[in-house]
Amino acid sequence: MQDYKIILTLEAVYDIADTADYIEAVFGTNRADSFQSELKNQMKALENFHLLLSFISSKKPKKKSTF
């Protein structure tokens, strides 16, 4: 299985910070905190999914040669 890496660029970090600031300004601190918590949970879920896929791919039986 091919290994994928997710790279979060500095520009993306600034975009996330800007989005959180906007949400806080428009919807309040509670909603901004909720957004940040949900984002953290989603990133953790991606990490867990990657670990699960790595584990599954390492457990696949190897094909035996018929020679």
PyRosetta script that sets phi, psi and omega in degrees:
from pyrosetta import init, pose_from_sequence

init()
pose = pose_from_sequence("MQDYKIILTLEAVYDIADTADYIEAVFGTNRADSFQSELKNQMKALENFHLLLSFISSKKPKKKSTF")
pose.set_psi(1, 137.4)
pose.set_omega(1, -179.0)
pose.set_phi(2, -73.7)
pose.set_psi(2, 138.3)
pose.set_omega(2, 179.2)
pose.set_phi(3, -90.6)
pose.set_psi(3, 129.3)
pose.set_omega(3, 178.6)
pose.set_phi(4, -111.6)
pose.set_psi(4, 145.7)
pose.set_omega(4, 175.2)
pose.set_phi(5, -122.0)
pose.set_psi(5, 136.8)
pose.set_omega(5, 176.6)
pose.set_phi(6, -99.9)
pose.set_psi(6, 123.6)
pose.set_omega(6, -178.4)
pose.set_phi(7, -110.9)
pose.set_psi(7, 124.3)
pose.set_omega(7, 176.9)
pose.set_phi(8, -100.8)
pose.set_psi(8, 109.0)
pose.set_omega(8, -177.1)
pose.set_phi(9, -74.7)
pose.set_psi(9, 163.1)
pose.set_omega(9, 177.6)
pose.set_phi(10, -61.0)
pose.set_psi(10, -36.8)
pose.set_omega(10, 177.8)
pose.set_phi(11, -62.2)
pose.set_psi(11, -39.9)
pose.set_omega(11, 178.3)
pose.set_phi(12, -65.4)
pose.set_psi(12, -38.4)
pose.set_omega(12, 177.2)
pose.set_phi(13, -61.9)
pose.set_psi(13, -44.0)
pose.set_omega(13, 177.6)
pose.set_phi(14, -63.7)
pose.set_psi(14, -39.4)
pose.set_omega(14, 177.9)
pose.set_phi(15, -61.7)
pose.set_psi(15, -42.2)
pose.set_omega(15, 178.6)
pose.set_phi(16, -64.2)
pose.set_psi(16, -42.5)
pose.set_omega(16, 178.8)
pose.set_phi(17, -63.9)
pose.set_psi(17, -42.3)
pose.set_omega(17, 177.7)
pose.set_phi(18, -62.7)
pose.set_psi(18, -40.9)
pose.set_omega(18, 179.3)
pose.set_phi(19, -64.0)
pose.set_psi(19, -43.2)
pose.set_omega(19, 178.5)
pose.set_phi(20, -63.5)
pose.set_psi(20, -41.2)
pose.set_omega(20, 177.6)
pose.set_phi(21, -62.5)
pose.set_psi(21, -42.3)
pose.set_omega(21, 178.7)
pose.set_phi(22, -63.0)
pose.set_psi(22, -47.2)
pose.set_omega(22, -179.9)
pose.set_phi(23, -60.2)
pose.set_psi(23, -41.0)
pose.set_omega(23, 179.0)
pose.set_phi(24, -64.3)
pose.set_psi(24, -42.2)
pose.set_omega(24, -178.8)
pose.set_phi(25, -66.7)
pose.set_psi(25, -39.7)
pose.set_omega(25, -175.7)
pose.set_phi(26, -87.6)
pose.set_psi(26, -41.6)
pose.set_omega(26, -171.5)
pose.set_phi(27, -111.4)
pose.set_psi(27, -10.3)
pose.set_omega(27, 177.5)
pose.set_phi(28, 103.4)
pose.set_psi(28, 168.1)
pose.set_omega(28, -175.3)
pose.set_phi(29, -65.1)
pose.set_psi(29, -40.5)
pose.set_omega(29, -178.6)
pose.set_phi(30, -60.0)
pose.set_psi(30, -43.2)
pose.set_omega(30, -179.8)
pose.set_phi(31, -68.4)
pose.set_psi(31, -38.4)
pose.set_omega(31, 178.0)
pose.set_phi(32, -64.8)
pose.set_psi(32, -40.6)
pose.set_omega(32, 177.3)
pose.set_phi(33, -64.1)
pose.set_psi(33, -39.1)
pose.set_omega(33, 177.7)
pose.set_phi(34, -63.6)
pose.set_psi(34, -42.6)
pose.set_omega(34, 177.2)
pose.set_phi(35, -58.8)
pose.set_psi(35, -47.0)
pose.set_omega(35, -178.6)
pose.set_phi(36, -65.8)
pose.set_psi(36, -38.7)
pose.set_omega(36, 177.9)
pose.set_phi(37, -65.4)
pose.set_psi(37, -42.9)
pose.set_omega(37, 179.4)
pose.set_phi(38, -65.0)
pose.set_psi(38, -40.3)
pose.set_omega(38, 177.2)
pose.set_phi(39, -61.5)
pose.set_psi(39, -44.7)
pose.set_omega(39, 177.9)
pose.set_phi(40, -60.7)
pose.set_psi(40, -43.4)
pose.set_omega(40, 178.7)
pose.set_phi(41, -63.0)
pose.set_psi(41, -40.6)
pose.set_omega(41, 179.7)
pose.set_phi(42, -66.2)
pose.set_psi(42, -39.5)
pose.set_omega(42, 178.7)
pose.set_phi(43, -68.2)
pose.set_psi(43, -37.7)
pose.set_omega(43, 177.1)
pose.set_phi(44, -65.9)
pose.set_psi(44, -38.8)
pose.set_omega(44, 178.5)
pose.set_phi(45, -63.0)
pose.set_psi(45, -39.0)
pose.set_omega(45, 176.7)
pose.set_phi(46, -62.6)
pose.set_psi(46, -41.3)
pose.set_omega(46, 178.9)
pose.set_phi(47, -63.8)
pose.set_psi(47, -44.9)
pose.set_omega(47, 179.6)
pose.set_phi(48, -64.1)
pose.set_psi(48, -39.8)
pose.set_omega(48, 178.5)
pose.set_phi(49, -62.4)
pose.set_psi(49, -42.5)
pose.set_omega(49, 178.1)
pose.set_phi(50, -61.3)
pose.set_psi(50, -43.8)
pose.set_omega(50, 179.8)
pose.set_phi(51, -63.8)
pose.set_psi(51, -39.7)
pose.set_omega(51, 178.4)
pose.set_phi(52, -63.5)
pose.set_psi(52, -46.3)
pose.set_omega(52, 179.1)
pose.set_phi(53, -62.5)
pose.set_psi(53, -39.5)
pose.set_omega(53, 178.2)
pose.set_phi(54, -63.1)
pose.set_psi(54, -41.7)
pose.set_omega(54, 179.4)
pose.set_phi(55, -64.5)
pose.set_psi(55, -46.2)
pose.set_omega(55, -178.8)
pose.set_phi(56, -62.5)
pose.set_psi(56, -43.8)
pose.set_omega(56, -177.8)
pose.set_phi(57, -68.3)
pose.set_psi(57, -27.7)
pose.set_omega(57, 178.9)
pose.set_phi(58, -77.1)
pose.set_psi(58, -15.5)
pose.set_omega(58, -177.7)
pose.set_phi(59, -98.1)
pose.set_psi(59, -1.3)
pose.set_omega(59, 179.4)
pose.set_phi(60, -66.8)
pose.set_psi(60, 134.9)
pose.set_omega(60, 178.5)
pose.set_phi(61, -67.3)
pose.set_psi(61, 144.1)
pose.set_omega(61, 178.5)
pose.set_phi(62, -79.0)
pose.set_psi(62, 142.9)
pose.set_omega(62, 177.1)
pose.set_phi(63, -72.2)
pose.set_psi(63, 132.7)
pose.set_omega(63, 179.5)
pose.set_phi(64, -90.2)
pose.set_psi(64, 143.7)
pose.set_omega(64, 178.9)
pose.set_phi(65, -74.1)
pose.set_psi(65, 142.3)
pose.set_omega(65, 179.2)
pose.set_phi(66, -94.0)
pose.set_psi(66, 6.5)
pose.set_omega(66, -178.6)
pose.set_phi(67, -85.0)
pose.dump_pdb("model.pdb")
